[in-house]
Amino acid sequence: MKKLVVIGAGMASGRLLEHLTEATSQYEVTIFNAEPRGTYNRIMLSPVLSGEKLLDEIITHNAEWYEARGITCRFGEKVVGIDPQSKTVFGEKGATSYDKLVIATGSSSFIIPIEGHTLDGVIGYRDVEDTQRMVDTAGKTAFDIVVIGGGLLGLEAAAGLHARGARVTVLHNMPYLMNRQLDEAAAQILKSAIESRGIRVVCDANTQKILGENGKVTGIQVEGIDPINADLVVMAAGIRPNVELGKAAGLEMGRAIKVNHSLQTSDPDIFALGECIECNGEMFGLVAPIFDQAKIVAERLLGRQATFESQEVSTKLKVTGCDLFSAGQFDGGEGTEALVYKDPINANYRKVVIKDDRVIGAVIYGDTRDGNWFFDLIQAKAEISEIRETLVFGPAFQDPDLLSALFATEDTPNEELRAIA
Amino acid sequence: MTTANDIRSTCAYCGVGCGIIATPNGDGSITVRGDTEHPANLGRLCSKGSALGDTVGTTERLLAPLVKGKSAEWDEALSLVANKFKAAIAEHGPDSVAFYVSGQLLTEDYYVANKLMKGFIGSANIDTNSRLCMASTVAGHKRAFGTDTVPGIYADIEQADLVVLVGSNLAWCHPVLYQRLASAKAERPNLKVINIDPRRTATSDIADLHLPVRIGTDVVLFNHLLAQIEERSAIDASFQGHVSGLDKALEAARESDLSVCGLDPRDVEEFVQSFVGTEKVVTIFSQGVNQSSAGTDKVNSIINCHLATGRIGKKGMGPFSVTGQPNAMGGREVGGLANMLACHLDLEVPEHRKTVQDFWKAETIPERAGLKAVDMFKAVAKGKIKAIWIMCTNPIVSLPEADGIRAALEACDFVVVSDLSAEVETAKVADVVLPATGWGEKDGTVTNSDRIISRQRQLLPPAGQSRHDWDIISEVGRRMGWEEAFSYASPAEIFKEFAELSAECALYGRDFDISGLVDVDYEEMLPTRWPVRADGSQTERFFADGAFFTPSGKANAVSVTFRDAVTRREPKYPYRLNTGRIRDQWHTMTRSGLSAKLSQHLPEPFVEIHPTDATKLGIDPKGLVELTAPSGTAILRARVTDKVLQGDLFVPIHWTDVFASNGRVDALVQAVVDPISGQPESKASVVAAKPFEAIWHGFAVTKSDVAPKCDYWSRARIEDGWRIELAGRTSCDVEELACLVLGGQGEVVSYTDEASGIARFAAVDEGKIVGVLFIGREPLKLSKEFISSSLGSMDPLVLAGRPSQDMPDPGPTVCSCFSVGVNTILTAIQEGGLMSVDDIGRALRAGTNCGSCKPELAVLLAQCQNLQAAE
């Protein structure tokens, strides 16, 4: 049997090995993980933080799962190097050879290198350890907490920390929250909602330094406002791909490890996927495309043809009471048209972006139940001119006949069908 | 069952004269049901009658007199009216003043008005809106019978074997008669119904044969029939001893060129065969016959056929005019028209005048006919009429060349209007507006189309300071110096005097005689068919005995020849404009427009146009159409339908400035009249049509009463508010319009699609929707019934313009009584396998109250069955 080594046991690896072991396996598999555990659903860390879920509940593939499938688990063991020449992976506890290697090292929190970032009490928000630290301290020893970053992760952290009894301030260096997922109008509704639960939000915040005493964080200094007390500072200002192993192994690098459409690195026997790669100039932080990649890598390892096509992605914010959905190119641009529904009374907002009679993006705040429908429309590139007038209101307001025609394949004679109806 | 609270009265609307039982609820409202003991309707009511309760009350009412737009005391207003009339008479003679009254006045009101004008002012310048309704029938009756006599009774319609409907959309205009006919036909399917009408109407549904005769050519068709009656030896020789002039009439009839009617010869043959071969024929005719420059001839062409066959005044036979107003007949009886005297006596006959003058102890009585409606207003325009008193009618909406009527009244020295509301167009140009009591507050009598005199009883106290018409007129009479002649204290007194006058007039042996009712217990009087002679004898049907009221005692068959409509189509005005009523509105909507229920059936003024014409003109099926005539313009919603003939248009008569920006069809109708009856040719004007080039369209639903300002608007009442259609030729400031329509109430939910020109707003106040506005570039394809029902709801997703899938859209209302929409009915038919109109009634209750929607239900059934057959 050929030897397959997988570095990293994140969600990408979990899904890859699911696919692979569903087929008749040709591989003897070894999986390394720096964290001392198997695969958990990282997306669910926020509910763990907010106390809505327990850590055990979010583990998807533990060591037993892997071992039941004949996979050797080397959890808690960091990989220190790769030698593509000899096809060897060096773990902290010993080397192992491979025929095929998969790098799925993921990413780390980006710790902004401002003054004071090394103080005790400055953490990222990325993994179980970060989460555990927040769970252990928020509202108990850390009463004032500052979250740097008003994106998806930062807001989820802020909500979770607030739920645990801390006074939370969110610092965001852009004019409005979640600027990568929302337009300004939706972000304003979100800001009001976040603030209304007692979380302070400062936008356009230029953080100058983290203040500390005795090596421990005490506060933060932001331009133009009074210093803010802080017992804990959570950096949720973006991620950095973990590329050091790949780089050291001499693989071709861009902003991350470069792969082709087959997710092969510059070494054809080394695949890479997930947050540590760059494919066609694009990097990946959301789970949907990464699961796609897992499937492609599994197919390739099984010797089949498969290529990865980047799809539009959708986002949901997991903050109870602040339901948000965004997908595709929601911020307009040349040749785009916007359908906008604003309901300030029930805090509902919808924007659907149209180009050439097709939906290319959508933002929903409030009732997000129709989010996936819009996402489907984006992915299907469905022609929507027939339903444009009611589109923004969702599938419940569409003529059932027109609705089924929307997702019909190209060769369905829609016109004829409609003529008969 | 009746209770102590129940009051028997008569419906306010058409000339069928249905009996109602009204129950005042003690809070100013009433509940109305049909009176099973009234011979006209035997308990039935139509959609309008059923909704009478929605139309009473003080909303929109004028509660005190207005002088020059300011509230005034009755004393001041009445003295002003009396003095102005006296001054005009003193300076310019009695013919310088005029009364323009109404078929909605009660007989007692009418009698006093006629007496004041003809007996005391000394002019015959009293005419009535009945001139627009049945003057041609009056003239035709008089030419044929010597008097204005309706020979038959309603039961004849049920007893006939053939009912010919000419120019009558009975299903919508006289729904209870239609129901009686429909039930008779259901019981005896061999009762044949032939419908002669340029339009395919709701009435055509019951017809075995529909003849879409070209507008204005009825004389040709009935002349052809008359000639064929002779040809096929169907002349009743035994009756001809009672008829003169038939030879000449036949001579003219034989000359007729049937081709002008535009009919399929096979259909004509079926009609002729049916008529010739059926003894029991009733020919019902209405406005399609009367409202024509050849109206009187049309009436006589019909009567000729009945005279030739001797089918008149016998069970199940006869020509039958059905009138449009509740008391058109009462007006005819008291003589409240410019060319009548009283009690069916003639103004031109000196003895007749003397009898009436002596009875009234009148100083004077005119020897010549006065000005008929159209001429009366022409005289106003020319300044010959110095003072005019308009009662209970709205000529700025209802007379032809209506914009000219407005100008004439604006220029008139002194205009008095007695009405319920100061908002009607005519009241707005009046010097004095007198608040009159409304239908539910009045007390008196009315006469229906088959000569039944019914009591109309007071159900509610007068609104504000309003007074009864007879009381107002009498008071003015007294203030003009005729204390004794107008000292009436009650309608009973007036009725008694009228009955006594009829006793005097009976000496001439005419038809009208109610001397047997002189001492009737007025309060308890039951519906009674006239004549009721002094000896108590009555005549159910006239003329079976061959005794007519002409000097010779013989009926006249009148020789008539075809005269086309006066206005001719020309390149500039290539369309023929037909007008008429719709099912759930009546006249100028002052009453029916108050009812949310009645306003949903057809909520917007429209024009029916043939698909070929619509395509040719580039008219969007949901778009607006601009009609132009030499006298004015109208903007109307298109209804593209092959129910109208190519080249014809149909527009309803009801809309006024209160309900639409440009919906008054009479602004287009040309002031052409029948030379004998003076009745306007309301159904054969010529107009140009083109798309109304709107660059935006709007639809709003509002809780409050807003006055839209844009190129086109129309509005209709809904439960707790209004629905409004809007459109503009120039770009609109969306925010400004939203502000105007929604009135800045509450918070606003919005939906915008700027690229498509779509903007939608919902104003929400205290959690409830108080207004919505939809704007788009194209005519709006929305579920307007669903949107209208959103008022007061909590769900701003109404901005989708249609219900979500789990909340089906009822569609436009078909059954007004139970508010059942077309989609609900179609779904029930398809999913419930309903096979008949009765099935629909059992499933949805639709059509089970008044039954006015039954023809439409039948059409929906047929549609579904055709679809199933095709599958």
Chai-1 contact restraints between the chains, C-beta under 6 A:
chainA,res_idxA,chainB,res_idxB,connection_type,confidence,min_distance_angstrom,max_distance_angstrom,comment,restraint_id
A,E337,B,A755,contact,1.0,0.0,6.0,A-B,restraint_1
A,L339,B,D753,contact,1.0,0.0,6.0,A-B,restraint_2
A,V340,B,T752,contact,1.0,0.0,6.0,A-B,restraint_3
A,Y341,B,Y751,contact,1.0,0.0,6.0,A-B,restraint_4
A,K342,B,S750,contact,1.0,0.0,6.0,A-B,restraint_5
A,D343,B,V749,contact,1.0,0.0,6.0,A-B,restraint_6
A,D343,B,P796,contact,1.0,0.0,6.0,A-B,restraint_7
A,P344,B,E747,contact,1.0,0.0,6.0,A-B,restraint_8
A,I345,B,E747,contact,1.0,0.0,6.0,A-B,restraint_9
A,I345,B,V764,contact,1.0,0.0,6.0,A-B,restraint_10
A,T390,B,A800,contact,1.0,0.0,6.0,A-B,restraint_11
A,F393,B,L797,contact,1.0,0.0,6.0,A-B,restraint_12
A,F393,B,A800,contact,1.0,0.0,6.0,A-B,restraint_13
A,A396,B,S804,contact,1.0,0.0,6.0,A-B,restraint_14
A,A396,B,Q805,contact,1.0,0.0,6.0,A-B,restraint_15
A,F397,B,A800,contact,1.0,0.0,6.0,A-B,restraint_16
A,F397,B,S804,contact,1.0,0.0,6.0,A-B,restraint_17
